[in-house]
């Protein structure tokens, strides 16, 4: 799967806000946008929708985000929750992604873009593009170096139905 890697950064509170394209001009991944500068980067990259996988209390989004983008939220547990995501929860996130993807490029995020958002992107690659779970992990680690799902999260990918 040859895909061009497009990274956009802005210095923000001693770290960088990066957008990594999983599927160029279709599906991007990164940390939670927490200020207007982050939202401007998303707009510059022609992102039309945002799928948040964390609660508002984990990463507070700028109030303007809902006015600027088609936003959806699918809460998935991370390593702090003491449990793995359920297959049904992952399926609901994929359904939301499928729905909002119809309006244009989607940015998928959790707090740090290490577990939940890579998991959803890998599940998308497995279910919609026919990659194996291992291929999706290898690919995502190339295009988004922060990818670090837990073994229990990865095991869920083996249970996904291909559509």
Secondary structure as GFF3:
##gff-version 3
##sequence-region A 1 163
A	DSSP	beta_strand	7	8	.	.	.	ID=ss1
A	DSSP	beta_strand	11	12	.	.	.	ID=ss2
A	DSSP	beta_strand	15	16	.	.	.	ID=ss3
A	DSSP	beta_strand	19	23	.	.	.	ID=ss4
A	DSSP	beta_strand	27	30	.	.	.	ID=ss5
A	DSSP	alpha_helix	36	44	.	.	.	ID=ss6
A	DSSP	beta_strand	49	52	.	.	.	ID=ss7
A	DSSP	alpha_helix	65	68	.	.	.	ID=ss8
A	DSSP	beta_strand	70	73	.	.	.	ID=ss9
A	DSSP	three_ten_helix	79	81	.	.	.	ID=ss10
A	DSSP	alpha_helix	87	101	.	.	.	ID=ss11
A	DSSP	beta_strand	106	109	.	.	.	ID=ss12
A	DSSP	alpha_helix	116	129	.	.	.	ID=ss13
A	DSSP	alpha_helix	133	143	.	.	.	ID=ss14
A	DSSP	alpha_helix	151	157	.	.	.	ID=ss15
###
